[in-house]
Amino acid sequence: MIMTQSALDPLERARQVAAASRLFAAIAIVLILLNVIWIHGVAASVRALASLDHEPMLGPFWVIGAILPQIPLALPSLFLIGALEKLRDALKEYEEGRAFSLASAHAVRLSGQYAAAALIAKVVVAPIAKSILEGRYRWEFSYETTDLAWFAFALFVFALGRVLEAASAIKKENDEIV
Amino acid sequence: MMSNVDIRIQKARAQAGQMRVMGVVLIPLLSAAIGLPLIGEIYLVTFEPAPWAADVGAPSAILIKLLSYAPAIAAAVAVVMLQPVLNEYHEGRFVSDKASNAFQLAGISALAAFFLKLLVAPLGIALLGGAPFTWRFDPMDIALMVFAATVLMIGSALDAAVASLKAENDQIV
């Protein structure tokens, strides 16, 4: 099918926006990952090793025990990196001119799922896992008022992804009929 | 007899309808979860002020409380903004200007929430005599901010795709 200039212009703009956004998301993923490694890996290890210098009796198992609770704390950021990666997949589809494709809709749905999982990890999983790994065995939660709003936002993105999936399936069938 | 496409359209509309119901339940819950504690805190700083609230005075204390809830309010607005997208999809308008605009507005509100949380609220609270300003760099906040920005970009890409499809259809007609 031949598209004239007026139809191509917005599509070209969409592709450019998608390409720029993909790059932006990729840079953000690297920065967030570095930040997670720094805060939950390097800084926590340095702190634990510094304590070992002051108290040599603590031993290497204590160091491992001090670093281990950092792993669940990194979980929410890692889930969000997954969400961003999925949004990048959706943007790749847009960049290639497939705005209403099954793959892009699927990626939007998964990104919503990952973002919702990140918030559950932040509010419930990470604090409880940390308390268990630190030997306190308490029901602890890390809840801020904005978390509920972000959870709802993520659920809506998930829902929109599902609807877009259905809409893309319709478009695919229509295209096949034509 | 319904064709396969009609069945899919019905299914997509039904899904959008279910999500709309979820929104109808979720939005009042969200408003209550944010609004009720805010009202309570404003009441407390006005009529039973803690020492810090008494020090800064009731008007400043109220503003401090409003500022501290501003990010949550902006995030809730982002959720409310997504509702018209589901309305459009429920009506069967999957390729719609209104839906893609709402998508973009939701992204903008979500980004505003982060600027409020990371910069505006802490700075405003410090200027009003509340807690001193400290730069808090939480990777989770930054990741959520990029997520919101990317949702905004998806809205923008969908908007352009809708414009392109419309232009194409107009030429066919």
Interface residues (C-beta under 8 A of the other chain):
Chain A: M3 T4 S6 A7 L8 D9 P10 L11 R13 A14 V17 A18 A20 S21 F24 A25 A28 L31 I32 N35 V36 I39 P76 S77 L80 I81 A83 L84 L87 R88 A90 L91 Y94 A99 F100 V108 S111 A115 A118 K122 E144 T145 T146 L148 A149 W150 A152 F153 L155 F156 V157 A159 L160 R162 V163 L164 A166 A167 A169 I170 E173 N174 I177
Chain B: N4 V5 R8 I9 K11 A12 Q15 A16 M19 M22 G23 L26 I27 L30 A33 I34 P37 Y69 P71 A72 A75 A76 A78 V79 L82 V85 L86 Y89 F94 V95 F103 A106 A110 A113 K117 F137 P139 M140 I142 A143 L144 V146 F147 A148 A149 T150 V151 M153 I154 S156 A157 L158 D159 A160 A161 A163 S164 L165 A167 E168 Q171
